[in-house]
Amino acid sequence: MPKIFIVLFAFFANCVSAEKAFSKRTLQLAAKKYQLNYDIDIKQRNLSASGKITVINTSQNSADHIPLRVYRLLQVTSVTNSEGLSIPFTQQVLSNEDWPVLQTNYVELKLDKAIKPNEIFTFEIKYKGTLLGYTETGMNYVKDTISENFSIIRMDAFAYPLVTYPNDLVNRKAKFWLNRYDYDITITVPNEYVVANGGQLMSRNEHATKHTYRYTNKLPAWRMDFAIARYAYYVKGKYSIFSWESSQNSQALLEKIANTFDLYAKWFGPLEQELGYTFIEVPENYGAQADVTSVIQDAKGFKELDRVYHEISHQWNVKSLDVHSPRWNEGLATFLEALTLNKLDSPGHLSQQTAKTLNKVKDTIKHNQQYDQTAFIEYGKEGLNSYTVGMIFFHLLYDLVGENEFNHIIGSFYRTFYATGSTTEQFIQFVKRNSRKDLAHFFDEWAYSPVFAKRLNEFESYKELYQFYKVNNQTQSASIVKLK
Ligand SMILES: [Zn+2]
């Protein structure tokens, strides 16, 4: 190839990143409102969307461009300002700088007038294309497509534009996951399909062969999920289900959901805002995901009630303010699902599940040295499994402080930090302050150091492990400091 072409090729290939590597940038903007209209063509297996997105400048400096990521097979066809004038933009399928296997269509809007700090800006966007999931990234649950059986529009597949760069570390630094927005979305589908969403159904308009569902958020949202299938819809008071299971099974699950909310309200106190709860069935292995007012879950949720308990318990969690959260609330939810199943459906389940989980944790530690060297509070940074270790951690805490105090602490923590969110450190300090037991030694070993991994080898059973912490409740900080 002649040299000039090589140079030109290199230039165009780097067109977007030539300006400034994403790793050197700061995410300045966040979504404030999505008003989008989707038309889903199930036969052709594609979608077209148009509408408005409002962003806010959350940084201290003016922003001269808007970064967006959409699914790699979605093409943006036009971007205009509120006067209908074109906004110049570039788009290019790019690998994430810090996760190259994830490819998104990176769209950058060039603004002729910068957005000042705290200022909002609304633009109109049109895009179309199809969805084919992200299983190649290792996110096996993101099987998202448009098909006759099931289609889904959700964040996991970038089925709507996310105001982010193709560098998740940069996005994380801006704490983009703390951002909340409003949405007002219409989805047009063929008449035989139903659009399920956890927000408020504002209208359903019939056309000749299609109908349009319009949903708005009930609470400020951090994600949007619109599932499209031949659903039946069941309602009981504040609770509802979109499902393709039998009416009998759906009614039974609805009953369970209502009872579980009542039970957790008894344990932890009422939710700060009771806006109902929607259970949306998705095909197997599409992942379970709890939103602020809804959950998407596969058919196993109809039979395996511990999954339902797990997701409902997340309603009593608060936002995480950690940059790398150890996701201790997954440990709490994993413990609560076993505890609830034990109490409501199958006595003896908790001790069996704990024994199983304990063996799993011991096995994990044996095969992965990182567990021997990492304190639980650092799990987020190292990407370690907080579900299993967290389950044992919360079971111990529950037994150490007793049921009443445990429920009181979890409930009052939720009420105290509901509005602001909290860090893991704040959680631990809150538990310490509000317990009548001295938990310093327990937290030193289970949160601040990996000593617990050694204890698991010392003690055969959960019972012995619990007895050890029950008796040894004095801080042994000298030995801990050395181990750190
Ligand atoms: Zn969970």
Boltz pocket constraint, residues with backbone or C-beta under 6 A from the ligand:
constraints:
  - pocket:
      binder: B
      contacts: [[A, 310], [A, 311], [A, 314], [A, 329], [A, 330], [A, 333]]
      max_distance: 6.0
